[in-house]
Amino acid sequence: MGSTQNKNKKTMNIQINNGLAYLAHHEERTKSHKGICVSACLAKLGIHPSQYQSTWTVRSKANATYGVLRRHGFAVRSRKSSIPKGATVGGIRNSIRKMQDPPESCYLIHVSGHMLLLSNTGETIIDTDPRTRDRRKVLDIKAVWSK
């Protein structure tokens, strides 16, 4: 008898860039999604794509990324009230410098259909879709640090 293979099992397409392992392609499922930009941000924080199932689910109709971070020992706090309404990614960098979060904190920035990671000085750590002049409107901002 030959070996049997599970036909439902998918292998992840992992890309390694500057020592970070993250998804090479989006993974779409019936009721969930795993995105490249989110997996790159999580990889920078030390969470490999094989350590979580999805980054967005239909059931919660929301982002599952924060739960992944909390399960791996990170504190996640909203900082949306600390930035002006209608702020852009380029415009919030000064606001981030003024925040009183722990020195090792970084910031997950949500824009339409994308996520990026900024340092506590407002510099870009991870952005899989970089811009020279970043005028993307910020939908949400979360401070993240290790507990």
C-alpha positions as CSV (number, residue, x, y, z in Angstrom):
1,M,0.0,0.0,0.0
2,G,1.1,3.5,-0.8
3,S,1.0,6.4,1.5
4,T,-2.2,8.3,1.8
5,Q,-2.4,12.1,1.6
6,N,-5.0,14.4,3.1
7,K,-6.5,16.2,0.1
8,N,-8.0,18.9,2.2
9,K,-4.7,19.9,3.8
10,K,-3.1,23.0,2.2
11,T,0.5,24.0,2.5
12,M,1.2,27.6,3.3
13,N,3.1,29.7,0.8
14,I,5.7,31.3,3.0
15,Q,8.0,34.1,1.8
16,I,11.2,35.0,3.7
17,N,12.3,38.6,3.4
18,N,15.0,40.2,5.6
19,G,14.7,37.2,8.0
20,L,10.9,37.5,8.4
21,A,8.7,34.6,7.4
22,Y,5.2,35.7,6.2
23,L,2.6,34.7,3.7
24,A,3.5,35.0,0.0
25,H,-0.2,35.1,-1.1
26,H,-3.5,35.8,0.6
27,E,-5.3,32.7,1.9
28,E,-9.1,32.9,1.2
29,R,-11.4,30.4,2.9
30,T,-15.1,30.2,3.0
31,K,-15.5,32.0,6.3
32,S,-12.1,33.4,7.0
33,H,-9.1,35.2,5.5
34,K,-5.4,35.3,6.2
35,G,-3.7,38.4,4.6
36,I,-0.1,39.2,3.6
37,C,0.2,42.5,5.3
38,V,-1.2,41.2,8.6
39,S,1.1,38.2,8.5
40,A,4.1,40.4,7.9
41,C,3.2,42.6,10.9
42,L,2.7,39.6,13.1
43,A,5.9,38.0,11.9
44,K,7.8,41.2,12.9
45,L,6.3,40.7,16.4
46,G,7.6,37.1,16.4
47,I,4.4,35.2,15.5
48,H,4.8,32.8,12.5
49,P,1.9,32.3,10.1
50,S,1.6,28.7,11.1
51,Q,0.7,29.8,14.7
52,Y,-2.8,31.2,13.8
53,Q,-5.7,30.1,11.6
54,S,-7.0,33.5,10.3
55,T,-6.7,37.2,10.6
56,W,-10.3,38.0,9.7
57,T,-13.5,36.0,10.2
58,V,-17.0,36.2,8.9
59,R,-18.4,35.0,12.2
60,S,-17.1,38.0,14.2
61,K,-17.3,40.3,11.1
62,A,-14.1,41.7,12.4
63,N,-10.4,41.5,12.6
64,A,-9.1,38.5,14.5
65,T,-5.5,39.9,14.6
66,Y,-5.9,41.3,18.1
67,G,-7.0,38.0,19.6
68,V,-3.9,36.4,18.0
69,L,-1.7,39.1,19.6
70,R,-3.3,38.6,23.0
71,R,-2.9,34.8,22.9
72,H,0.8,35.3,22.2
73,G,1.4,37.6,25.2
74,F,0.9,41.1,23.8
75,A,-1.2,43.9,25.2
76,V,-3.4,45.6,22.6
77,R,-4.9,49.0,23.3
78,S,-6.9,51.4,21.0
79,R,-5.4,54.8,20.4
80,K,-8.0,56.0,18.0
81,S,-9.1,58.8,20.3
82,S,-5.6,60.1,20.3
83,I,-5.5,61.0,16.6
84,P,-7.5,63.6,14.8
85,K,-10.5,62.5,12.7
86,G,-9.7,62.0,9.1
87,A,-6.0,61.6,9.8
88,T,-3.7,60.1,7.3
89,V,-0.8,57.7,7.9
90,G,1.7,60.5,7.1
91,G,-0.2,62.9,9.5
92,I,-0.3,60.6,12.5
93,R,3.5,60.2,12.9
94,N,3.8,63.3,15.1
95,S,0.8,62.1,17.2
96,I,2.5,58.8,17.8
97,R,5.7,60.4,19.0
98,K,3.6,62.3,21.7
99,M,1.9,59.1,23.0
100,Q,2.8,58.0,26.5
101,D,2.9,54.2,25.9
102,P,5.7,51.9,27.0
103,P,9.0,52.5,25.2
104,E,8.9,49.1,23.4
105,S,5.4,49.7,22.0
106,C,4.6,49.8,18.3
107,Y,1.4,50.7,16.5
108,L,-0.8,48.7,14.1
109,I,-2.4,51.0,11.7
110,H,-5.5,50.0,9.7
111,V,-6.2,51.7,6.4
112,S,-8.7,50.5,3.8
113,G,-7.9,46.9,3.0
114,H,-4.4,47.1,4.5
115,M,-2.4,47.1,7.8
116,L,1.0,48.4,8.6
117,L,3.3,48.6,11.6
118,L,4.9,51.8,12.9
119,S,7.4,52.3,15.7
120,N,6.9,54.5,18.8
121,T,8.8,57.2,16.9
122,G,6.4,57.1,14.0
123,E,8.7,55.4,11.6
124,T,7.5,52.6,9.3
125,I,8.6,49.1,10.5
126,I,6.5,47.0,8.1
127,D,4.5,48.1,5.1
128,T,3.9,45.7,2.2
129,D,2.5,48.5,0.1
130,P,4.8,51.4,0.8
131,R,4.1,55.0,-0.4
132,T,6.4,58.0,-0.8
133,R,3.7,60.4,0.4
134,D,1.3,58.4,2.5
135,R,-2.2,60.0,2.3
136,R,-4.1,56.8,3.2
137,K,-6.9,57.6,5.7
138,V,-6.3,55.9,9.1
139,L,-9.4,53.8,10.0
140,D,-7.9,52.4,13.3
141,I,-4.8,52.5,15.4
142,K,-3.7,50.1,18.1
143,A,-0.8,50.3,20.5
144,V,0.9,46.9,21.0
145,W,3.5,45.9,23.5
146,S,4.7,42.7,25.1
147,K,3.2,42.1,28.6
